[in-house]
Protein backbone atom coordinates (compact mmCIF):
# COMPACT_ATOMS: atom_id res chain seq x y z
CA UNK A 1 0.00 0.00 0.00
CA UNK A 2 1.32 3.45 -0.89
CA UNK A 3 1.46 5.83 1.99
CA UNK A 4 0.21 9.38 1.53
CA UNK A 5 3.79 10.73 1.74
CA UNK A 6 4.95 8.38 -1.02
CA UNK A 7 1.86 9.15 -3.09
CA UNK A 8 2.55 12.89 -2.78
CA UNK A 9 6.19 12.40 -3.92
CA UNK A 10 5.10 10.29 -6.92
CA UNK A 11 2.44 12.85 -7.91
CA UNK A 12 4.94 15.70 -7.52
CA UNK A 13 7.45 13.82 -9.69
CA UNK A 14 4.81 13.16 -12.40
CA UNK A 15 3.85 16.84 -12.48
CA UNK A 16 7.53 17.78 -12.77
CA UNK A 17 7.97 15.38 -15.72
CA UNK A 18 4.89 16.79 -17.45
CA UNK A 19 6.18 20.35 -17.05
CA UNK A 20 9.62 19.44 -18.41
CA UNK A 21 8.07 17.54 -21.35
CA UNK A 22 5.71 20.41 -22.15
CA UNK A 23 8.52 22.95 -22.01
CA UNK A 24 10.65 20.84 -24.32
CA UNK A 25 7.84 20.43 -26.87
CA UNK A 26 7.13 24.17 -26.85
CA UNK A 27 10.81 25.00 -27.32
CA UNK A 28 11.01 22.67 -30.33
CA UNK A 29 8.35 24.73 -32.11
CA UNK A 30 9.33 28.19 -30.97
CA UNK A 31 10.33 30.54 -33.76
CA UNK A 32 8.85 28.29 -36.41
CA UNK A 33 5.83 29.31 -38.42
CA UNK A 34 3.40 26.42 -38.27
CA UNK A 35 0.27 27.83 -39.83
CA UNK A 36 -1.26 28.12 -43.26
CA UNK A 37 -2.83 31.30 -44.62
CA UNK A 38 -5.99 30.50 -46.57
CA UNK A 39 -6.94 32.93 -49.34
CA UNK A 40 -9.18 33.03 -52.36
CA UNK A 41 -12.78 32.16 -52.99
CA UNK A 42 -13.88 28.73 -54.05
CA UNK A 43 -12.43 25.28 -53.74
CA UNK A 44 -12.73 23.75 -57.20
CA UNK A 45 -8.95 24.04 -57.45
CA UNK A 46 -6.57 24.42 -54.51
CA UNK A 47 -2.96 25.48 -54.60
CA UNK A 48 -0.66 25.12 -51.61
CA UNK A 49 2.52 27.20 -51.72
CA UNK A 50 5.06 26.19 -49.07
CA UNK A 51 7.40 29.05 -48.26
CA UNK A 52 10.85 27.67 -47.60
CA UNK A 53 12.30 31.02 -46.54
CA UNK A 54 10.44 34.35 -46.68
CA UNK A 55 13.65 36.40 -46.59
CA UNK A 56 13.86 38.64 -49.66
CA UNK A 57 10.24 38.10 -50.70
CA UNK A 58 8.32 41.38 -50.99
CA UNK A 59 4.96 40.03 -52.13
CA UNK A 60 3.28 36.93 -53.56
CA UNK A 61 0.35 37.12 -55.99
CA UNK A 62 -2.01 34.41 -57.20
CA UNK A 63 -3.93 35.02 -60.42
CA UNK A 64 -6.78 32.91 -61.82
CA UNK A 65 -9.85 33.70 -63.89
CA UNK A 66 -9.20 37.43 -63.54
CA UNK A 67 -9.03 37.18 -59.74
CA UNK A 68 -5.89 38.44 -57.98
CA UNK A 69 -5.00 37.58 -54.38
CA UNK A 70 -1.98 39.29 -52.81
CA UNK A 71 0.06 38.47 -49.72
CA UNK A 72 2.66 41.03 -48.64
CA UNK A 73 5.92 40.47 -46.78
CA UNK A 74 4.45 41.50 -43.42
CA UNK A 75 1.82 38.74 -43.68
CA UNK A 76 4.39 36.12 -44.74
CA UNK A 77 6.23 36.42 -41.42
CA UNK A 78 3.37 34.62 -39.67
CA UNK A 79 2.93 31.71 -42.10
CA UNK A 80 4.97 28.93 -43.66
CA UNK A 81 2.36 28.13 -46.33
CA UNK A 82 -0.40 29.77 -48.35
CA UNK A 83 -3.41 27.82 -49.57
CA UNK A 84 -5.19 29.47 -52.48
CA UNK A 85 -8.60 28.18 -53.52
CA UNK A 86 -10.56 29.26 -56.57
CA UNK A 87 -13.45 28.32 -58.82
CA UNK A 88 -12.21 26.48 -61.88
CA UNK A 89 -14.88 24.48 -63.61
CA UNK A 90 -13.49 23.10 -66.82
CA UNK A 91 -10.02 23.79 -68.13
CA UNK A 92 -7.96 26.77 -67.04
CA UNK A 93 -4.74 27.91 -65.50
CA UNK A 94 -3.40 29.89 -62.58
CA UNK A 95 -0.26 31.92 -62.09
CA UNK A 96 1.87 32.59 -59.04
CA UNK A 97 4.19 35.60 -58.91
CA UNK A 98 6.89 35.91 -56.26
CA UNK A 99 8.19 39.46 -56.10
CA UNK A 100 11.66 39.65 -54.57
CA UNK A 101 14.17 42.36 -53.86
CA UNK A 102 15.87 41.64 -57.18
CA UNK A 103 13.43 39.90 -59.50
CA UNK A 104 9.93 38.59 -60.18
CA UNK A 105 9.55 34.82 -60.40
CA UNK A 106 6.52 33.34 -62.18
CA UNK A 107 4.92 29.91 -62.28
CA UNK A 108 1.95 28.99 -64.46
CA UNK A 109 0.04 25.72 -64.25
CA UNK A 110 -2.79 24.15 -66.26
CA UNK A 111 -5.62 22.86 -64.03
CA UNK A 112 -9.14 21.51 -64.11
CA UNK A 113 -11.82 21.26 -61.45
CA UNK A 114 -10.68 18.93 -58.65
CA UNK A 115 -6.96 19.57 -59.04
CA UNK A 116 -4.68 20.23 -56.11
CA UNK A 117 -1.23 21.61 -56.80
CA UNK A 118 1.58 21.88 -54.28
CA UNK A 119 4.40 24.33 -54.87
CA UNK A 120 7.36 25.53 -52.85
CA UNK A 121 9.29 28.76 -53.13
CA UNK A 122 11.87 31.09 -51.72
CA UNK A 123 13.31 34.28 -53.16
CA UNK A 124 15.17 32.38 -55.91
CA UNK A 125 12.68 29.85 -57.31
CA UNK A 126 9.20 28.33 -57.48
CA UNK A 127 9.00 24.56 -57.83
CA UNK A 128 6.01 22.22 -58.32
CA UNK A 129 6.26 19.39 -55.77
CA UNK A 130 2.93 17.61 -56.31
CA UNK A 131 0.22 17.82 -58.92
CA UNK A 132 -2.94 15.85 -58.21
CA UNK A 133 -6.08 15.88 -60.29
CA UNK A 134 -9.14 13.80 -61.04
CA UNK A 135 -8.14 10.42 -62.37
CA UNK A 136 -4.54 10.58 -61.09
C-alpha positions in Angstrom: 0.0 0.0 0.0 1.3 3.4 -0.9 1.5 5.8 2.0 0.2 9.4 1.5 3.8 10.7 1.7 5.0 8.4 -1.0 1.9 9.1 -3.1 2.6 12.9 -2.8 6.2 12.4 -3.9 5.1 10.3 -6.9 2.4 12.9 -7.9 4.9 15.7 -7.5 7.5 13.8 -9.7 4.8 13.2 -12.4 3.8 16.8 -12.5 7.5 17.8 -12.8 8.0 15.4 -15.7 4.9 16.8 -17.4 6.2 20.3 -17.1 9.6 19.4 -18.4 8.1 17.5 -21.4 5.7 20.4 -22.2 8.5 23.0 -22.0 10.7 20.8 -24.3 7.8 20.4 -26.9 7.1 24.2 -26.8 10.8 25.0 -27.3 11.0 22.7 -30.3 8.3 24.7 -32.1 9.3 28.2 -31.0 10.3 30.5 -33.8 8.9 28.3 -36.4 5.8 29.3 -38.4 3.4 26.4 -38.3 0.3 27.8 -39.8 -1.3 28.1 -43.3 -2.8 31.3 -44.6 -6.0 30.5 -46.6 -6.9 32.9 -49.3 -9.2 33.0 -52.4 -12.8 32.2 -53.0 -13.9 28.7 -54.0 -12.4 25.3 -53.7 -12.7 23.7 -57.2 -8.9 24.0 -57.4 -6.6 24.4 -54.5 -3.0 25.5 -54.6 -0.7 25.1 -51.6 2.5 27.2 -51.7 5.1 26.2 -49.1 7.4 29.0 -48.3 10.9 27.7 -47.6 12.3 31.0 -46.5 10.4 34.4 -46.7 13.7 36.4 -46.6 13.9 38.6 -49.7 10.2 38.1 -50.7 8.3 41.4 -51.0 5.0 40.0 -52.1 3.3 36.9 -53.6 0.4 37.1 -56.0 -2.0 34.4 -57.2 -3.9 35.0 -60.4 -6.8 32.9 -61.8 -9.8 33.7 -63.9 -9.2 37.4 -63.5 -9.0 37.2 -59.7 -5.9 38.4 -58.0 -5.0 37.6 -54.4 -2.0 39.3 -52.8 0.1 38.5 -49.7 2.7 41.0 -48.6 5.9 40.5 -46.8 4.4 41.5 -43.4 1.8 38.7 -43.7 4.4 36.1 -44.7 6.2 36.4 -41.4 3.4 34.6 -39.7 2.9 31.7 -42.1 5.0 28.9 -43.7 2.4 28.1 -46.3 -0.4 29.8 -48.4 -3.4 27.8 -49.6 -5.2 29.5 -52.5 -8.6 28.2 -53.5 -10.6 29.3 -56.6 -13.5 28.3 -58.8 -12.2 26.5 -61.9 -14.9 24.5 -63.6 -13.5 23.1 -66.8 -10.0 23.8 -68.1 -8.0 26.8 -67.0 -4.7 27.9 -65.5 -3.4 29.9 -62.6 -0.3 31.9 -62.1 1.9 32.6 -59.0 4.2 35.6 -58.9 6.9 35.9 -56.3 8.2 39.5 -56.1 11.7 39.6 -54.6 14.2 42.4 -53.9 15.9 41.6 -57.2 13.4 39.9 -59.5 9.9 38.6 -60.2 9.6 34.8 -60.4 6.5 33.3 -62.2 4.9 29.9 -62.3 1.9 29.0 -64.5 0.0 25.7 -64.3 -2.8 24.1 -66.3 -5.6 22.9 -64.0 -9.1 21.5 -64.1 -11.8 21.3 -61.4 -10.7 18.9 -58.6 -7.0 19.6 -59.0 -4.7 20.2 -56.1 -1.2 21.6 -56.8 1.6 21.9 -54.3 4.4 24.3 -54.9 7.4 25.5 -52.9 9.3 28.8 -53.1 11.9 31.1 -51.7 13.3 34.3 -53.2 15.2 32.4 -55.9 12.7 29.9 -57.3 9.2 28.3 -57.5 9.0 24.6 -57.8 6.0 22.2 -58.3 6.3 19.4 -55.8 2.9 17.6 -56.3 0.2 17.8 -58.9 -2.9 15.8 -58.2 -6.1 15.9 -60.3 -9.1 13.8 -61.0 -8.1 10.4 -62.4 -4.5 10.6 -61.1 
